[in-house]
Amino acid sequence: MDPFTFGIVAVGATGASLIGISLLDGAGFQINDTALLLFMEIAKYGGILFLLRELSKLFL
């Protein structure tokens, strides 16, 4: 997957999951904010590492 497509998919998936979580929160479900923050940070760093790996292929 090229980096541009990965970026579009990652932004769409993150936005959709945040909308889903906000709908669940509005419906009265308890959301563990610490676990949510931890998951989002891990996903962000994973995406950054993936993009760095793809970009390193351009220069090696």
PQR file with spaces between the fields and no chain letter, atoms N, CA, C, O and H, PARSE charges and radii, in Angstrom:
ATOM       1  N    MET     1       0.851   -1.168    0.000 -0.4000 1.5000
ATOM       2  CA   MET     1       0.000    0.000    0.000 -0.0000 2.0000
ATOM       3  C    MET     1       0.901    1.236    0.000  0.5500 1.7000
ATOM       4  O    MET     1       1.826    1.348    0.805 -0.5500 1.4000
ATOM       5  N    ASP     2       0.618    2.140   -0.899 -0.4000 1.5000
ATOM       6  CA   ASP     2       1.453    3.342   -0.949 -0.0000 2.0000
ATOM       7  C    ASP     2       1.081    4.292    0.193  0.5500 1.7000
ATOM       8  O    ASP     2      -0.029    4.219    0.721 -0.5500 1.4000
ATOM       9  H    ASP     2      -0.133    2.049   -1.552  0.4000 1.0000
ATOM      10  N    PRO     3       1.993    5.175    0.572 -0.5600 1.5000
ATOM      11  CA   PRO     3       1.760    6.047    1.732  0.2800 2.0000
ATOM      12  C    PRO     3       0.532    6.942    1.599  0.5500 1.7000
ATOM      13  O    PRO     3      -0.135    7.217    2.596 -0.5500 1.4000
ATOM      14  N    PHE     4       0.223    7.400    0.392 -0.4000 1.5000
ATOM      15  CA   PHE     4      -0.937    8.272    0.211 -0.0000 2.0000
ATOM      16  C    PHE     4      -2.231    7.530    0.530  0.5500 1.7000
ATOM      17  O    PHE     4      -3.095    8.046    1.239 -0.5500 1.4000
ATOM      18  H    PHE     4       0.765    7.176   -0.418  0.4000 1.0000
ATOM      19  N    THR     5      -2.357    6.305   -0.002 -0.4000 1.5000
ATOM      20  CA   THR     5      -3.543    5.495    0.273 -0.0000 2.0000
ATOM      21  C    THR     5      -3.618    5.136    1.747  0.5500 1.7000
ATOM      22  O    THR     5      -4.699    5.146    2.337 -0.5500 1.4000
ATOM      23  H    THR     5      -1.655    5.885   -0.577  0.4000 1.0000
ATOM      24  N    PHE     6      -2.483    4.819    2.342 -0.4000 1.5000
ATOM      25  CA   PHE     6      -2.469    4.502    3.769 -0.0000 2.0000
ATOM      26  C    PHE     6      -2.966    5.682    4.586  0.5500 1.7000
ATOM      27  O    PHE     6      -3.724    5.497    5.538 -0.5500 1.4000
ATOM      28  H    PHE     6      -1.605    4.811    1.864  0.4000 1.0000
ATOM      29  N    GLY     7      -2.552    6.889    4.231 -0.4000 1.5000
ATOM      30  CA   GLY     7      -2.990    8.079    4.955 -0.0000 2.0000
ATOM      31  C    GLY     7      -4.486    8.286    4.865  0.5500 1.7000
ATOM      32  O    GLY     7      -5.132    8.603    5.864 -0.5500 1.4000
ATOM      33  H    GLY     7      -1.937    7.040    3.457  0.4000 1.0000
ATOM      34  N    ILE     8      -5.045    8.110    3.673 -0.4000 1.5000
ATOM      35  CA   ILE     8      -6.486    8.275    3.500 -0.0000 2.0000
ATOM      36  C    ILE     8      -7.242    7.242    4.323  0.5500 1.7000
ATOM      37  O    ILE     8      -8.211    7.581    5.003 -0.5500 1.4000
ATOM      38  H    ILE     8      -4.520    7.852    2.862  0.4000 1.0000
ATOM      39  N    VAL     9      -6.813    5.990    4.269 -0.4000 1.5000
ATOM      40  CA   VAL     9      -7.485    4.924    5.015 -0.0000 2.0000
ATOM      41  C    VAL     9      -7.345    5.140    6.516  0.5500 1.7000
ATOM      42  O    VAL     9      -8.308    4.943    7.257 -0.5500 1.4000
ATOM      43  H    VAL     9      -6.026    5.715    3.716  0.4000 1.0000
ATOM      44  N    ALA    10      -6.175    5.539    6.974 -0.4000 1.5000
ATOM      45  CA   ALA    10      -5.953    5.742    8.411 -0.0000 2.0000
ATOM      46  C    ALA    10      -6.806    6.882    8.950  0.5500 1.7000
ATOM      47  O    ALA    10      -7.391    6.762   10.026 -0.5500 1.4000
ATOM      48  H    ALA    10      -5.392    5.699    6.373  0.4000 1.0000
ATOM      49  N    VAL    11      -6.881    7.985    8.216 -0.4000 1.5000
ATOM      50  CA   VAL    11      -7.694    9.118    8.667 -0.0000 2.0000
ATOM      51  C    VAL    11      -9.172    8.742    8.681  0.5500 1.7000
ATOM      52  O    VAL    11      -9.893    9.097    9.613 -0.5500 1.4000
ATOM      53  H    VAL    11      -6.405    8.083    7.342  0.4000 1.0000
ATOM      54  N    GLY    12      -9.622    8.033    7.666 -0.4000 1.5000
ATOM      55  CA   GLY    12     -11.022    7.606    7.617 -0.0000 2.0000
ATOM      56  C    GLY    12     -11.375    6.642    8.732  0.5500 1.7000
ATOM      57  O    GLY    12     -12.427    6.774    9.358 -0.5500 1.4000
ATOM      58  H    GLY    12      -9.036    7.744    6.908  0.4000 1.0000
ATOM      59  N    ALA    13     -10.507    5.673    8.987 -0.4000 1.5000
ATOM      60  CA   ALA    13     -10.774    4.698   10.045 -0.0000 2.0000
ATOM      61  C    ALA    13     -10.752    5.350   11.420  0.5500 1.7000
ATOM      62  O    ALA    13     -11.578    5.026   12.274 -0.5500 1.4000
ATOM      63  H    ALA    13      -9.652    5.565    8.478  0.4000 1.0000
ATOM      64  N    THR    14      -9.823    6.257   11.638 -0.4000 1.5000
ATOM      65  CA   THR    14      -9.754    6.949   12.926 -0.0000 2.0000
ATOM      66  C    THR    14     -10.983    7.816   13.141  0.5500 1.7000
ATOM      67  O    THR    14     -11.555    7.825   14.231 -0.5500 1.4000
ATOM      68  H    THR    14      -9.152    6.520   10.945  0.4000 1.0000
ATOM      69  N    GLY    15     -11.389    8.537   12.120 -0.4000 1.5000
ATOM      70  CA   GLY    15     -12.582    9.376   12.233 -0.0000 2.0000
ATOM      71  C    GLY    15     -13.835    8.564   12.479  0.5500 1.7000
ATOM      72  O    GLY    15     -14.667    8.938   13.305 -0.5500 1.4000
ATOM      73  H    GLY    15     -10.924    8.530   11.234  0.4000 1.0000
ATOM      74  N    ALA    16     -13.979    7.448   11.766 -0.4000 1.5000
ATOM      75  CA   ALA    16     -15.155    6.600   11.949 -0.0000 2.0000
ATOM      76  C    ALA    16     -15.191    5.995   13.347  0.5500 1.7000
ATOM      77  O    ALA    16     -16.256    5.911   13.959 -0.5500 1.4000
ATOM      78  H    ALA    16     -13.303    7.144   11.095  0.4000 1.0000
ATOM      79  N    SER    17     -14.044    5.576   13.853 -0.4000 1.5000
ATOM      80  CA   SER    17     -14.028    4.998   15.197 -0.0000 2.0000
ATOM      81  C    SER    17     -14.322    6.054   16.257  0.5500 1.7000
ATOM      82  O    SER    17     -14.982    5.756   17.253 -0.5500 1.4000
ATOM      83  H    SER    17     -13.178    5.644   13.356  0.4000 1.0000
ATOM      84  N    LEU    18     -13.843    7.284   16.060 -0.4000 1.5000
ATOM      85  CA   LEU    18     -14.147    8.349   17.023 -0.0000 2.0000
ATOM      86  C    LEU    18     -15.627    8.723   16.998  0.5500 1.7000
ATOM      87  O    LEU    18     -16.208    9.017   18.043 -0.5500 1.4000
ATOM      88  H    LEU    18     -13.306    7.525   15.252  0.4000 1.0000
ATOM      89  N    ILE    19     -16.236    8.713   15.822 -0.4000 1.5000
ATOM      90  CA   ILE    19     -17.679    8.969   15.739 -0.0000 2.0000
ATOM      91  C    ILE    19     -18.445    7.858   16.441  0.5500 1.7000
ATOM      92  O    ILE    19     -19.398    8.123   17.174 -0.5500 1.4000
ATOM      93  H    ILE    19     -15.764    8.474   14.974  0.4000 1.0000
ATOM      94  N    GLY    20     -18.029    6.608   16.217 -0.4000 1.5000
ATOM      95  CA   GLY    20     -18.682    5.481   16.891 -0.0000 2.0000
ATOM      96  C    GLY    20     -18.556    5.559   18.400  0.5500 1.7000
ATOM      97  O    GLY    20     -19.513    5.280   19.122 -0.5500 1.4000
ATOM      98  H    GLY    20     -17.255    6.392   15.622  0.4000 1.0000
ATOM      99  N    ILE    21     -17.389    5.933   18.876 -0.4000 1.5000
ATOM     100  CA   ILE    21     -17.180    6.054   20.322 -0.0000 2.0000
ATOM     101  C    ILE    21     -18.021    7.186   20.897  0.5500 1.7000
ATOM     102  O    ILE    21     -18.580    7.054   21.986 -0.5500 1.4000
ATOM     103  H    ILE    21     -16.611    6.159   18.290  0.4000 1.0000
ATOM     104  N    SER    22     -18.115    8.299   20.171 -0.4000 1.5000
ATOM     105  CA   SER    22     -18.937    9.409   20.679 -0.0000 2.0000
ATOM     106  C    SER    22     -20.414    9.039   20.689  0.5500 1.7000
ATOM     107  O    SER    22     -21.147    9.474   21.577 -0.5500 1.4000
ATOM     108  H    SER    22     -17.661    8.406   19.287  0.4000 1.0000
ATOM     109  N    LEU    23     -20.865    8.245   19.723 -0.4000 1.5000
ATOM     110  CA   LEU    23     -22.258    7.785   19.730 -0.0000 2.0000
ATOM     111  C    LEU    23     -22.518    6.845   20.906  0.5500 1.7000
ATOM     112  O    LEU    23     -23.559    6.932   21.557 -0.5500 1.4000
ATOM     113  H    LEU    23     -20.270    7.891   19.002  0.4000 1.0000
ATOM     114  N    LEU    24     -21.574    5.950   21.174 -0.4000 1.5000
ATOM     115  CA   LEU    24     -21.723    5.058   22.327 -0.0000 2.0000
ATOM     116  C    LEU    24     -21.721    5.847   23.631  0.5500 1.7000
ATOM     117  O    LEU    24     -22.488    5.539   24.544 -0.5500 1.4000
ATOM     118  H    LEU    24     -20.729    5.879   20.645  0.4000 1.0000
ATOM     119  N    ASP    25     -20.874    6.851   23.723 -0.4000 1.5000
ATOM     120  CA   ASP    25     -20.819    7.687   24.919 -0.0000 2.0000
ATOM     121  C    ASP    25     -22.131    8.444   25.101  0.5500 1.7000
ATOM     122  O    ASP    25     -22.620    8.585   26.222 -0.5500 1.4000
ATOM     123  H    ASP    25     -20.251    7.101   22.981  0.4000 1.0000
ATOM     124  N    GLY    26     -22.695    8.926   24.009 -0.4000 1.5000
ATOM     125  CA   GLY    26     -23.974    9.625   24.071 -0.0000 2.0000
ATOM     126  C    GLY    26     -25.128    8.710   24.439  0.5500 1.7000
ATOM     127  O    GLY    26     -26.125    9.161   25.003 -0.5500 1.4000
ATOM     128  H    GLY    26     -22.298    8.812   23.099  0.4000 1.0000
ATOM     129  N    ALA    27     -25.000    7.417   24.122 -0.4000 1.5000
ATOM     130  CA   ALA    27     -26.051    6.456   24.443 -0.0000 2.0000
ATOM     131  C    ALA    27     -25.968    5.984   25.887  0.5500 1.7000
ATOM     132  O    ALA    27     -26.843    5.248   26.345 -0.5500 1.4000
ATOM     133  H    ALA    27     -24.190    7.050   23.664  0.4000 1.0000
ATOM     134  N    GLY    28     -24.934    6.394   26.610 -0.4000 1.5000
ATOM     135  CA   GLY    28     -24.845    6.050   28.022 -0.0000 2.0000
ATOM     136  C    GLY    28     -23.828    4.985   28.370  0.5500 1.7000
ATOM     137  O    GLY    28     -23.705    4.619   29.539 -0.5500 1.4000
ATOM     138  H    GLY    28     -24.224    6.991   26.238  0.4000 1.0000
ATOM     139  N    PHE    29     -23.092    4.475   27.390 -0.4000 1.5000
ATOM     140  CA   PHE    29     -22.065    3.484   27.684 -0.0000 2.0000
ATOM     141  C    PHE    29     -20.882    4.164   28.356  0.5500 1.7000
ATOM     142  O    PHE    29     -20.544    5.301   28.027 -0.5500 1.4000
ATOM     143  H    PHE    29     -23.192    4.772   26.440  0.4000 1.0000
ATOM     144  N    GLN    30     -20.257    3.468   29.295 -0.4000 1.5000
ATOM     145  CA   GLN    30     -19.065    3.990   29.955 -0.0000 2.0000
ATOM     146  C    GLN    30     -17.854    3.754   29.046  0.5500 1.7000
ATOM     147  O    GLN    30     -17.605    2.627   28.618 -0.5500 1.4000
ATOM     148  H    GLN    30     -20.533    2.545   29.561  0.4000 1.0000
ATOM     149  N    ILE    31     -17.122    4.800   28.762 -0.4000 1.5000
ATOM     150  CA   ILE    31     -15.935    4.723   27.912 -0.0000 2.0000
ATOM     151  C    ILE    31     -14.709    4.918   28.800  0.5500 1.7000
ATOM     152  O    ILE    31     -14.607    5.903   29.531 -0.5500 1.4000
ATOM     153  H    ILE    31     -17.325    5.715   29.109  0.4000 1.0000
ATOM     154  N    ASN    32     -13.783    3.967   28.726 -0.4000 1.5000
ATOM     155  CA   ASN    32     -12.541    4.071   29.484 -0.0000 2.0000
ATOM     156  C    ASN    32     -11.611    5.023   28.732  0.5500 1.7000
ATOM     157  O    ASN    32     -10.998    4.645   27.733 -0.5500 1.4000
ATOM     158  H    ASN    32     -13.865    3.167   28.132  0.4000 1.0000
ATOM     159  N    ASP    33     -11.512    6.247   29.216 -0.4000 1.5000
ATOM     160  CA   ASP    33     -10.744    7.278   28.519 -0.0000 2.0000
ATOM     161  C    ASP    33      -9.256    6.961   28.467  0.5500 1.7000
ATOM     162  O    ASP    33      -8.591    7.273   27.479 -0.5500 1.4000
ATOM     163  H    ASP    33     -12.010    6.554   30.027  0.4000 1.0000
ATOM     164  N    THR    34      -8.729    6.346   29.515 -0.4000 1.5000
ATOM     165  CA   THR    34      -7.300    6.017   29.533 -0.0000 2.0000
ATOM     166  C    THR    34      -6.976    4.969   28.475  0.5500 1.7000
ATOM     167  O    THR    34      -5.986    5.096   27.755 -0.5500 1.4000
ATOM     168  H    THR    34      -9.270    6.093   30.317  0.4000 1.0000
ATOM     169  N    ALA    35      -7.807    3.934   28.379 -0.4000 1.5000
ATOM     170  CA   ALA    35      -7.577    2.896   27.377 -0.0000 2.0000
ATOM     171  C    ALA    35      -7.742    3.462   25.967  0.5500 1.7000
ATOM     172  O    ALA    35      -7.002    3.092   25.055 -0.5500 1.4000
ATOM     173  H    ALA    35      -8.611    3.831   28.964  0.4000 1.0000
ATOM     174  N    LEU    36      -8.705    4.351   25.792 -0.4000 1.5000
ATOM     175  CA   LEU    36      -8.917    4.979   24.490 -0.0000 2.0000
ATOM     176  C    LEU    36      -7.709    5.821   24.093  0.5500 1.7000
ATOM     177  O    LEU    36      -7.246    5.748   22.954 -0.5500 1.4000
ATOM     178  H    LEU    36      -9.307    4.651   26.533  0.4000 1.0000
ATOM     179  N    LEU    37      -7.204    6.611   25.015 -0.4000 1.5000
ATOM     180  CA   LEU    37      -6.034    7.445   24.746 -0.0000 2.0000
ATOM     181  C    LEU    37      -4.816    6.583   24.430  0.5500 1.7000
ATOM     182  O    LEU    37      -4.063    6.888   23.504 -0.5500 1.4000
ATOM     183  H    LEU    37      -7.580    6.671   25.940  0.4000 1.0000
ATOM     184  N    LEU    38      -4.618    5.512   25.189 -0.4000 1.5000
ATOM     185  CA   LEU    38      -3.490    4.614   24.956 -0.0000 2.0000
ATOM     186  C    LEU    38      -3.585    3.971   23.574  0.5500 1.7000
ATOM     187  O    LEU    38      -2.592    3.902   22.849 -0.5500 1.4000
ATOM     188  H    LEU    38      -5.229    5.264   25.941  0.4000 1.0000
ATOM     189  N    PHE    39      -4.771    3.503   23.212 -0.4000 1.5000
ATOM     190  CA   PHE    39      -4.961    2.871   21.905 -0.0000 2.0000
ATOM     191  C    PHE    39      -4.703    3.854   20.768  0.5500 1.7000
ATOM     192  O    PHE    39      -4.056    3.503   19.782 -0.5500 1.4000
ATOM     193  H    PHE    39      -5.578    3.559   23.800  0.4000 1.0000
ATOM     194  N    MET    40      -5.202    5.078   20.897 -0.4000 1.5000
ATOM     195  CA   MET    40      -5.025    6.063   19.835 -0.0000 2.0000
ATOM     196  C    MET    40      -3.552    6.461   19.683  0.5500 1.7000
ATOM     197  O    MET    40      -3.081    6.680   18.567 -0.5500 1.4000
ATOM     198  H    MET    40      -5.728    5.363   21.699  0.4000 1.0000
ATOM     199  N    GLU    41      -2.828    6.553   20.795 -0.4000 1.5000
ATOM     200  CA   GLU    41      -1.400    6.883   20.719 -0.0000 2.0000
ATOM     201  C    GLU    41      -0.615    5.755   20.061  0.5500 1.7000
ATOM     202  O    GLU    41       0.272    6.009   19.246 -0.5500 1.4000
ATOM     203  H    GLU    41      -3.210    6.376   21.702  0.4000 1.0000
ATOM     204  N    ILE    42      -0.934    4.512   20.410 -0.4000 1.5000
ATOM     205  CA   ILE    42      -0.246    3.370   19.799 -0.0000 2.0000
ATOM     206  C    ILE    42      -0.537    3.314   18.306  0.5500 1.7000
ATOM     207  O    ILE    42       0.362    3.043   17.510 -0.5500 1.4000
ATOM     208  H    ILE    42      -1.654    4.306   21.072  0.4000 1.0000
ATOM     209  N    ALA    43      -1.784    3.567   17.918 -0.4000 1.5000
ATOM     210  CA   ALA    43      -2.135    3.568   16.497 -0.0000 2.0000
ATOM     211  C    ALA    43      -1.399    4.682   15.755  0.5500 1.7000
ATOM     212  O    ALA    43      -0.957    4.490   14.622 -0.5500 1.4000
ATOM     213  H    ALA    43      -2.514    3.787   18.565  0.4000 1.0000
ATOM     214  N    LYS    44      -1.268    5.838   16.389 -0.4000 1.5000
ATOM     215  CA   LYS    44      -0.564    6.966   15.757 -0.0000 2.0000
ATOM     216  C    LYS    44       0.906    6.621   15.547  0.5500 1.7000
ATOM     217  O    LYS    44       1.446    6.837   14.462 -0.5500 1.4000
ATOM     218  H    LYS    44      -1.627    5.994   17.310  0.4000 1.0000
ATOM     219  N    TYR    45       1.554    6.087   16.577 -0.4000 1.5000
ATOM     220  CA   TYR    45       2.971    5.752   16.441 -0.0000 2.0000
ATOM     221  C    TYR    45       3.182    4.599   15.470  0.5500 1.7000
ATOM     222  O    TYR    45       4.189    4.562   14.763 -0.5500 1.4000
ATOM     223  H    TYR    45       1.115    5.912   17.458  0.4000 1.0000
ATOM     224  N    GLY    46       2.248    3.663   15.428 -0.4000 1.5000
ATOM     225  CA   GLY    46       2.337    2.586   14.444 -0.0000 2.0000
ATOM     226  C    GLY    46       2.239    3.113   13.026  0.5500 1.7000
ATOM     227  O    GLY    46       2.959    2.658   12.137 -0.5500 1.4000
ATOM     228  H    GLY    46       1.430    3.693   16.002  0.4000 1.0000
ATOM     229  N    GLY    47       1.347    4.073   12.811 -0.4000 1.5000
ATOM     230  CA   GLY    47       1.225    4.688   11.493 -0.0000 2.0000
ATOM     231  C    GLY    47       2.469    5.448   11.096  0.5500 1.7000
ATOM     232  O    GLY    47       2.894    5.396    9.942 -0.5500 1.4000
ATOM     233  H    GLY    47       0.762    4.443   13.533  0.4000 1.0000
ATOM     234  N    ILE    48       3.055    6.154   12.044 -0.4000 1.5000
ATOM     235  CA   ILE    48       4.286    6.894   11.759 -0.0000 2.0000
ATOM     236  C    ILE    48       5.413    5.931   11.401  0.5500 1.7000
ATOM     237  O    ILE    48       6.167    6.181   10.461 -0.5500 1.4000
ATOM     238  H    ILE    48       2.710    6.197   12.982  0.4000 1.0000
ATOM     239  N    LEU    49       5.532    4.832   12.144 -0.4000 1.5000
ATOM     240  CA   LEU    49       6.579    3.851   11.837 -0.0000 2.0000
ATOM     241  C    LEU    49       6.364    3.212   10.473  0.5500 1.7000
ATOM     242  O    LEU    49       7.324    2.964    9.744 -0.5500 1.4000
ATOM     243  H    LEU    49       4.919    4.629   12.908  0.4000 1.0000
ATOM     244  N    PHE    50       5.098    2.940   10.119 -0.4000 1.5000
ATOM     245  CA   PHE    50       4.810    2.375    8.800 -0.0000 2.0000
ATOM     246  C    PHE    50       5.227    3.344    7.701  0.5500 1.7000
ATOM     247  O    PHE    50       5.859    2.944    6.724 -0.5500 1.4000
ATOM     248  H    PHE    50       4.317    3.141   10.711  0.4000 1.0000
ATOM     249  N    LEU    51       4.874    4.618    7.859 -0.4000 1.5000
ATOM     250  CA   LEU    51       5.239    5.602    6.843 -0.0000 2.0000
ATOM     251  C    LEU    51       6.750    5.771    6.739  0.5500 1.7000
ATOM     252  O    LEU    51       7.279    5.926    5.638 -0.5500 1.4000
ATOM     253  H    LEU    51       4.360    4.943    8.653  0.4000 1.0000
ATOM     254  N    LEU    52       7.451    5.743    7.873 -0.4000 1.5000
ATOM     255  CA   LEU    52       8.914    5.830    7.828 -0.0000 2.0000
ATOM     256  C    LEU    52       9.519    4.630    7.110  0.5500 1.7000
ATOM     257  O    LEU    52      10.490    4.773    6.368 -0.5500 1.4000
ATOM     258  H    LEU    52       7.021    5.617    8.767  0.4000 1.0000
ATOM     259  N    ARG    53       8.948    3.451    7.329 -0.4000 1.5000
ATOM     260  CA   ARG    53       9.443    2.261    6.637 -0.0000 2.0000
ATOM     261  C    ARG    53       9.231    2.386    5.130  0.5500 1.7000
ATOM     262  O    ARG    53      10.113    2.044    4.342 -0.5500 1.4000
ATOM     263  H    ARG    53       8.158    3.336    7.932  0.4000 1.0000
ATOM     264  N    GLU    54       8.056    2.878    4.735 -0.4000 1.5000
ATOM     265  CA   GLU    54       7.783    3.052    3.309 -0.0000 2.0000
ATOM     266  C    GLU    54       8.693    4.115    2.696  0.5500 1.7000
ATOM     267  O    GLU    54       9.180    3.949    1.577 -0.5500 1.4000
ATOM     268  H    GLU    54       7.340    3.156    5.374  0.4000 1.0000
ATOM     269  N    LEU    55       8.923    5.205    3.428 -0.4000 1.5000
ATOM     270  CA   LEU    55       9.794    6.257    2.908 -0.0000 2.0000
ATOM     271  C    LEU    55      11.248    5.809    2.829  0.5500 1.7000
ATOM     272  O    LEU    55      11.986    6.257    1.952 -0.5500 1.4000
ATOM     273  H    LEU    55       8.527    5.340    4.337  0.4000 1.0000
ATOM     274  N    SER    56      11.667    4.928    3.738 -0.4000 1.5000
ATOM     275  CA   SER    56      13.052    4.451    3.688 -0.0000 2.0000
ATOM     276  C    SER    56      13.300    3.604    2.442  0.5500 1.7000
ATOM     277  O    SER    56      14.432    3.512    1.969 -0.5500 1.4000
ATOM     278  H    SER    56      11.068    4.564    4.451  0.4000 1.0000
ATOM     279  N    LYS    57      12.247    2.987    1.913 -0.4000 1.5000
ATOM     280  CA   LYS    57      12.403    2.206    0.682 -0.0000 2.0000
ATOM     281  C    LYS    57      12.731    3.104   -0.506  0.5500 1.7000
ATOM     282  O    LYS    57      13.350    2.661   -1.474 -0.5500 1.4000
ATOM     283  H    LYS    57      11.327    3.062    2.297  0.4000 1.0000
ATOM     284  N    LEU    58      12.318    4.362   -0.432 -0.4000 1.5000
ATOM     285  CA   LEU    58      12.607    5.285   -1.530 -0.0000 2.0000
ATOM     286  C    LEU    58      14.082    5.642   -1.603  0.5500 1.7000
ATOM     287  O    LEU    58      14.613    5.909   -2.681 -0.5500 1.4000
ATOM     288  H    LEU    58      11.815    4.723    0.354  0.4000 1.0000
ATOM     289  N    PHE    59      14.739    5.645   -0.451 -0.4000 1.5000
ATOM     290  CA   PHE    59      16.119    6.111   -0.394 -0.0000 2.0000
ATOM     291  C    PHE    59      17.143    4.990   -0.309  0.5500 1.7000
ATOM     292  O    PHE    59      18.342    5.253   -0.397 -0.5500 1.4000
ATOM     293  H    PHE    59      14.308    5.428    0.425  0.4000 1.0000
ATOM     294  N    LEU    60      16.712    3.763   -0.143 -0.4000 1.5000
ATOM     295  CA   LEU    60      17.665    2.651   -0.045 -0.0000 2.0000
ATOM     296  C    LEU    60      17.719    1.843   -1.317  0.5500 1.7000
ATOM     297  O    LEU    60      18.472    0.872   -1.400 -0.5500 1.4000
ATOM     298  H    LEU    60      15.737    3.549   -0.072  0.4000 1.0000
